[in-house]
Amino acid sequence: MKIQNIDFDTYFKQYPDKNGFFGKYGGAYIPDDLKKAMEEITEAYYTICKSSKFISELRQIRRDFQGRPTPISHLDRLSTELGGVQLYVKREDLNHTGAHKLNHCMGEALLAKYMGKKKVIAETGAGQHGVALATAAAYFGLECDIYMGAVDIKKQAPNVARMKILGANVIEVSEGLATLKEAVDAAFVAYCKEYKDCIYCIGSTVGPHPFPMMVRDFQSVVGIEAREQFLNLTGELPDAVVACVGGGSNAMGLFSGFLNDPVDIYGVEPLGRGKTLGDHAASLAYGTEGIMHGFNSIMLKDENGEPAPVYSVASGLDYPSSGPEHAFLRDLGRVKYDVVNDDETIHAFFTLAKLEGIIPAIESSHAVAYAMKLAKKMGKGSILINLSGRGDKDMDYVIEKYGIR
Ligand SMILES: *Cc1c(COP(=O)(O)O)cnc(C)c1O
């Protein structure tokens, strides 16, 4: 398939280019010290990802530790309720630790091991990335330092406990507002000092090159499995695929399997409480081009051009930018990005639980909510949704804020 000058037959060989660009988006806008560290990681990754030893070890981990392949489930009752369109979910909620994040954390930690590093470092906000990385570090016997704002440590006590039980050091950051931004800053400072012995593991398809590419490649197992499974199940490809977009890793994982197919692709961003800046985190829908956290993409800015405060009912989606590849695919028109708000999301959360016996993560409920609207619009055909995670982590919050519906 060809769009403008882009031939999707050879897309993954062309994008990103050797400097990490997807068109004008991506790159590595970082201090010289870190540039060296990123180049070392890039070189190691390019070597290792062609090595049959690395690939077979990763495959064995995916099968025996993560429990892959995850299945695709047909949403029979929901499909009937919505009319003629058949809905399916790719069950990343059944991946070990309950979400897709382990797909790239195991890859990153395996890379650290092959590079001879002793430690992995990362920041975490709600704690989901921290738990996935602590799991990977425990598996490989690597040290793991997770930087986390003091405010988030209080709010996310169960995830903090999980990380500690898994053997990670949770390092409290009390500067400024003591949330995710300060944790990112502290983790970067630590990494600059320690980069010879450790690697910084980014939690989505964001950050400087090579992370948007590497995280996409590690997540592409989702799309590769899903395409084959869907063909086996139905004899054809889905008419549409849908995933939620925070930084964009679960979405790139699914989308990468279908970019070269006659399949409509939809990325769903959180509209939160509404369109006012500060009430949502729909960066691709309402943002403009800019550089943050070491990469060029589309971002939400405040009046000073700094990353704007953002909000979403799903803590995994409240990020003021999105991965550079999403910005690129948006401009090309290959992927359509749209939004759903908190109310639509919570409705989808309860609907999927009641009709199908699956409690989705609030992040994933955004994709379900959009697919429900799309199904009504399409009238016939099939939709495959990436169910990026399970909702156990969201129970207390949902019951306290919305009650049981
Ligand atoms: C973190 C998270 C997301 C958002 O991250 P992406 O990189 O955009 O995929 C989505 N769903 C779940 C369950 C998550 O934990």
Ligand as a Chemical Component Dictionary entry (heavy atoms), coordinates in Angstrom:
data_LIG
# 
_chem_comp.id                   LIG 
_chem_comp.type                 NON-POLYMER 
_chem_comp.pdbx_formal_charge   0 
_chem_comp.three_letter_code    LIG 
# 
loop_
_chem_comp_atom.comp_id 
_chem_comp_atom.atom_id 
_chem_comp_atom.alt_atom_id 
_chem_comp_atom.type_symbol 
_chem_comp_atom.charge 
_chem_comp_atom.model_Cartn_x 
_chem_comp_atom.model_Cartn_y 
_chem_comp_atom.model_Cartn_z 
_chem_comp_atom.pdbx_ordinal 
LIG C1 C1 C 0 0.256  2.657  30.437 1  
LIG C2 C2 C 0 -0.975 2.117  29.846 2  
LIG C3 C3 C 0 -1.526 2.638  28.653 3  
LIG C4 C4 C 0 -0.969 3.832  27.938 4  
LIG O1 O1 O 0 0.305  3.681  27.393 5  
LIG P1 P1 P 0 0.574  3.566  25.838 6  
LIG O2 O2 O 0 2.058  3.694  25.741 7  
LIG O3 O3 O 0 -0.132 4.690  25.148 8  
LIG O4 O4 O 0 0.082  2.254  25.392 9  
LIG C5 C5 C 0 -2.662 2.033  28.124 10 
LIG N1 N1 N 0 -3.248 0.983  28.738 11 
LIG C6 C6 C 0 -2.758 0.455  29.886 12 
LIG C7 C7 C 0 -3.466 -0.695 30.504 13 
LIG C8 C8 C 0 -1.602 1.004  30.484 14 
LIG O5 O5 O 0 -1.136 0.477  31.621 15 
# 
loop_
_chem_comp_bond.comp_id 
_chem_comp_bond.atom_id_1 
_chem_comp_bond.atom_id_2 
_chem_comp_bond.value_order 
_chem_comp_bond.pdbx_ordinal 
LIG C1 C2 SING 1  
LIG C2 C3 SING 2  
LIG C2 C8 DOUB 3  
LIG C3 C4 SING 4  
LIG C3 C5 DOUB 5  
LIG C4 O1 SING 6  
LIG O1 P1 SING 7  
LIG P1 O2 DOUB 8  
LIG P1 O3 SING 9  
LIG P1 O4 SING 10 
LIG C5 N1 SING 11 
LIG N1 C6 DOUB 12 
LIG C6 C7 SING 13 
LIG C6 C8 SING 14 
LIG C8 O5 SING 15 
# 
